[in-house]
């Protein structure tokens, strides 16, 4: 089997069949001559076979239509002396064709056309890399190979989905991706207890579930905590925490846990069905259908008290389940994440929860339509996670999704009056929810004014339409949103643009331009770089001063109000069990997450004055929408004006084109750095407070006896009184330090990237490189086709 066949199967997502084709000695000629029966023998499974036949037919059509436009073999391009003896290594590059004629392109949808363009350009750059690898190692060659290696990116958008048990999250996800049997739903007593990610399977046509466990050590620690809860609540009214603990232990151990000590429950016999847990590995489940997979992974993801008898459920040990669905275009670059509402008491699960929430570009809050605006838990979830999503995250869209909209009217009546009532009810729910959100000023300050939308959906009617048109269920609106989110246009344009720049540099390196012109151009660019970097530096300094001013005000406010704010929590009148709640708080680093209701977070309370003082300035400085604000904005406006320089130095167009693409790539990379580092800057306030308070919590947790509650309160209050003049100043200094380090990174990255690009394009001569003129021309055509307004 030759490289052509191997590469085509890989390009078409059919790499699983390469061995089969190799066993039958299928080369390029026989590949193009395959008939239906032969294809059936090679690919017996219907799904991949249909995909193969479709792509093969398209390939034959393209070769027939454009036979006159096929690029000559790269071994025949340009100076043959440069590539003599290397034609055997060029493989598929010699088979890449020019872009289809306009009448052909008109019949291809834009997303599909972009997939074809991206695939072709990736193939060109792969061949370019392979040919460069055969050349002598020079400074230019090393730079080119490194730059090509950095072309690949896997951009994924995360959509976080919150909602209380029974709200219809699983049904909503099933309806949107049109896999009605994928996520288990329907039981009021059942609920998702672990994080579930749903994404596309890009490797094969199987349904897969990947189960990630917590570690043995983490479960051992959790067992001790669970038994502590049982002991602490033994003589009290059994609340949600007690019931939650009993449910968790019973799911894994049945009735056996009741007469055993925690250390005995770590016996290997309890984990024989999941050796992956014992070996610190992930468990992979693979099935042919969604229904089959759902039945297999349910015990790792959900609790169901009605079905628990006689079965062993492993969800207490699970950190995350990733479900992969084949052939789903909506999920190609999007991952849906079904999230537990308030994090987790387990540290590793909670860390993962915070990380995922902070990476979500979109958040869906799911609740039943009949109590959407009044649903307390939904708004509490949004309030508790808003700082992680907003200033501490990437969220640009908040969607409030009111489910079960078909239940508000008697649709069996099948009358126009029923449909009108449904429409009126939906509009009323949207209006009430929007008004409720507009009143939440503490949440709104983290987000832009147009980030909030309300949808009224019916998953049931969408999957099995009886009375409503699909559009009336509003599921298609959410699908359209995901498709837009999934749109890989920017990814394709960025890849093709940079490939165009790299090939321009290679071709420019072969030119015999007068050295004086390069020197003059270099001088002009060096001065331009200096001027533009100075603008960036000035904007950074102004930002630092603004942050410092806000934080100074926050520190003074925190010093004067922290004791009063803490007293409200420490002396709350919640019954005789408060001392046990406070015990849970101090034993968990200042945080207590009950099964239901608001969490108690002493660190958040202490840092609130600081975060409130900086929230507005922070969002203006680091908006999640991207290319605006004093940091992203000044980087976005940065320009070397290469277009004007091309007019002045026409013979250096190729080199200046490369400089332009490197400038744009640098901006893209800086935006990614800023997006990640700004989270660290924002969360540093509460993290510094938490770190400073740990010794105090440990002292408070050590008390025993009848005066335990008083001693815990006194210790915390005394510690805050002693530390308030130091702790808040320290938190301010840490945030400003992180901000300064980011600014230094930005300036250093810009200066280093641009000077290196200038050095390699205009100050490096005499290095032999292969000819890529035809490849450059083809990529240039693709780039013009993708570039907006051209």
HELIX and SHEET records of a PDB file:
HELIX    1   1 UNK A    3  UNK A   11  1                                   9    
HELIX    2   2 UNK A   15  UNK A   17  5                                   3    
HELIX    3   3 UNK A   18  UNK A   23  1                                   6    
HELIX    4   4 UNK A   28  UNK A   32  1                                   5    
HELIX    5   5 UNK A   36  UNK A   42  1                                   7    
HELIX    6   6 UNK A   46  UNK A   65  1                                  20    
HELIX    7   7 UNK A   67  UNK A   69  5                                   3    
HELIX    8   8 UNK A   74  UNK A   76  5                                   3    
HELIX    9   9 UNK A   80  UNK A   82  5                                   3    
HELIX   10  10 UNK A   87  UNK A   89  5                                   3    
HELIX   11  11 UNK A   91  UNK A   95  5                                   5    
HELIX   12  12 UNK A  102  UNK A  105  1                                   4    
HELIX   13  13 UNK A  110  UNK A  133  1                                  24    
HELIX   14  14 UNK A  139  UNK A  149  1                                  11    
HELIX   15  15 UNK A  169  UNK A  176  1                                   8    
HELIX   16  16 UNK A  216  UNK A  232  1                                  17    
HELIX   17  17 UNK A  240  UNK A  253  1                                  14    
HELIX   18  18 UNK A  256  UNK A  259  5                                   4    
HELIX   19  19 UNK A  262  UNK A  266  5                                   5    
HELIX   20  20 UNK A  268  UNK A  271  5                                   4    
HELIX   21  21 UNK A  275  UNK A  278  1                                   4    
HELIX   22  22 UNK A  290  UNK A  297  1                                   8    
HELIX   23  23 UNK A  298  UNK A  300  5                                   3    
HELIX   24  24 UNK A  315  UNK A  317  5                                   3    
HELIX   25  25 UNK A  329  UNK A  331  5                                   3    
HELIX   26  26 UNK A  347  UNK A  359  1                                  13    
HELIX   27  27 UNK A  369  UNK A  371  5                                   3    
HELIX   28  28 UNK A  376  UNK A  389  1                                  14    
HELIX   29  29 UNK A  405  UNK A  408  5                                   4    
HELIX   30  30 UNK A  411  UNK A  413  5                                   3    
HELIX   31  31 UNK A  416  UNK A  438  1                                  23    
HELIX   32  32 UNK A  441  UNK A  444  1                                   4    
HELIX   33  33 UNK A  459  UNK A  463  1                                   5    
HELIX   34  34 UNK A  470  UNK A  473  5                                   4    
HELIX   35  35 UNK A  475  UNK A  486  1                                  12    
HELIX   36  36 UNK A  489  UNK A  509  1                                  21    
HELIX   37  37 UNK A  515  UNK A  570  1                                  56    
HELIX   38  38 UNK A  578  UNK A  587  1                                  10    
HELIX   39  39 UNK A  602  UNK A  621  1                                  20    
HELIX   40  40 UNK A  632  UNK A  637  1                                   6    
HELIX   41  41 UNK A  642  UNK A  648  1                                   7    
HELIX   42  42 UNK A  650  UNK A  652  5                                   3    
HELIX   43  43 UNK A  653  UNK A  701  1                                  49    
HELIX   44  44 UNK A  708  UNK A  762  1                                  55    
HELIX   45  45 UNK A  773  UNK A  786  1                                  14    
SHEET    1   A 9 UNK A 283  UNK A 287  0                                        
SHEET    2   A 9 UNK A 207  UNK A 213 -1                                        
SHEET    3   A 9 UNK A 318  UNK A 326 -1                                        
SHEET    4   A 9 UNK A 195  UNK A 201  1                                        
SHEET    5   A 9 UNK A 334  UNK A 338 -1                                        
SHEET    6   A 9 UNK A 157  UNK A 163  1                                        
SHEET    7   A 9 UNK A 360  UNK A 368  1                                        
SHEET    8   A 9 UNK A 397  UNK A 403  1                                        
SHEET    9   A 9 UNK A 452  UNK A 456  1                                        
SHEET    1   B 2 UNK A 190  UNK A 192  0                                        
SHEET    2   B 2 UNK A 302  UNK A 304 -1                                        
SHEET    1   C 2 UNK A 591  UNK A 592  0                                        
SHEET    2   C 2 UNK A 600  UNK A 601 -1                                        
END                                                                             
